[in-house]
Amino acid sequence: MQPSKVLCFNIGGEALKKVQAAAEAVGTAVIAVPQSDFAQTLGALIGVLPRENKMCFSPFQEPMLIMSGFDRAKMDTFLDTLKKEGVYIPYKAMVTPVNLTWQCDALIEELKKEHEQMKKMRQKNE
């Protein structure tokens, strides 16, 4: 089984330091993904699929955090720590068998759609 990892996209400065501290507390490595790797698949970034020589034609600026190899307890502890530290990253996901082969720029587009749908549902229920 692969060790757990956190992939950070467009997260820097104090927020990255807090993500690193929260990850370290649960025994997880952090990878700050450079924009030059945004066209890679999640599987390539976590080291289970080969890297490809692709260019990212739709780089994104929004912060995104992807967790890999987390069980429920580790994920809850990690996310609770970020919340307590005041780190807000709107786009978060787990690596799954379904999204393992997705490129990062495709994943954030999917997360944006889900985020909007959830926002609409909350507004509807208010």
C-alpha positions in Angstrom: 0.0 0.0 0.0 1.2 3.5 -0.9 2.0 5.9 1.9 -0.5 8.7 2.4 0.2 11.9 0.6 -1.3 15.4 0.3 -1.0 17.1 -3.1 -1.2 20.9 -2.8 -2.0 23.1 -5.8 -1.7 26.9 -5.7 -1.2 26.8 -1.9 1.8 28.7 -0.6 3.1 30.8 2.3 1.5 30.4 5.7 -1.3 28.2 4.4 1.2 25.7 3.0 3.1 25.7 6.3 -0.2 24.9 8.2 -1.0 22.1 5.7 2.5 20.7 6.2 2.1 20.8 10.0 -1.3 19.2 9.9 0.0 16.5 7.5 3.0 15.8 9.6 0.8 15.4 12.7 -1.0 12.5 10.9 2.2 11.0 9.4 1.6 12.2 5.9 3.9 13.7 3.2 3.0 16.9 1.4 3.8 17.5 -2.2 3.5 21.1 -3.4 2.7 20.6 -7.1 4.2 23.1 -9.5 2.0 24.4 -12.3 4.2 22.6 -14.8 2.8 19.4 -13.4 -0.9 20.3 -13.6 -1.3 18.2 -16.7 -0.1 15.1 -15.0 -2.6 12.5 -13.7 -3.2 12.2 -10.0 -1.7 8.7 -10.3 1.5 10.1 -11.7 1.7 12.7 -9.0 1.4 10.1 -6.2 3.8 7.8 -7.9 1.5 4.9 -9.0 1.3 5.7 -12.7 3.9 6.8 -15.1 4.5 10.5 -15.7 3.6 11.8 -19.2 5.1 14.5 -21.2 2.0 16.7 -21.4 1.4 20.4 -21.3 -1.3 21.9 -19.2 -3.5 24.0 -21.6 -5.9 25.1 -18.8 -3.8 26.0 -15.7 -5.9 27.1 -12.8 -5.3 29.5 -10.0 -7.6 28.2 -7.3 -6.2 26.4 -4.4 -6.8 22.6 -4.4 -5.9 19.9 -2.0 -5.9 16.2 -2.9 -5.5 13.5 -0.3 -4.2 10.0 -1.1 -4.0 6.9 1.1 -6.1 8.4 3.9 -8.5 6.3 6.0 -11.6 8.1 7.4 -10.0 8.8 10.8 -6.8 10.3 9.4 -8.8 12.4 6.9 -11.1 13.7 9.7 -8.1 14.6 11.9 -6.3 16.3 9.1 -9.2 18.3 7.9 -10.2 19.2 11.5 -6.7 20.5 12.1 -6.8 22.7 9.0 -10.2 24.1 10.0 -8.9 24.9 13.6 -5.9 26.6 12.0 -8.2 28.7 9.8 -7.0 27.2 6.5 -9.8 27.4 3.9 -9.2 25.4 0.7 -12.5 25.2 -1.2 -11.5 22.4 -3.5 -10.6 19.2 -1.8 -10.8 15.6 -2.9 -9.5 12.1 -2.3 -7.7 10.0 -4.9 -10.0 7.2 -5.9 -9.9 4.5 -8.5 -12.2 6.6 -10.7 -10.1 9.8 -10.6 -6.6 8.2 -10.5 -6.2 8.7 -14.2 -7.6 12.2 -14.3 -5.5 15.2 -15.1 -5.5 17.8 -12.4 -7.0 20.5 -14.5 -9.9 18.2 -15.3 -10.4 17.4 -11.6 -10.6 21.0 -10.5 -13.3 21.6 -13.2 -15.3 18.7 -11.7 -14.8 20.0 -8.2 -16.0 23.5 -9.2 -19.2 22.0 -10.7 -19.8 20.0 -7.5 -19.1 23.1 -5.3 -21.7 25.1 -7.3 -24.3 22.3 -7.1 -23.8 22.1 -3.3 -24.1 25.8 -3.0 -27.3 25.8 -4.9 -28.7 23.0 -2.7 -27.8 24.9 0.4 -29.5 28.1 -0.9 -32.6 26.1 -1.8 -32.8 24.6 1.7 -32.5 28.0 3.4 
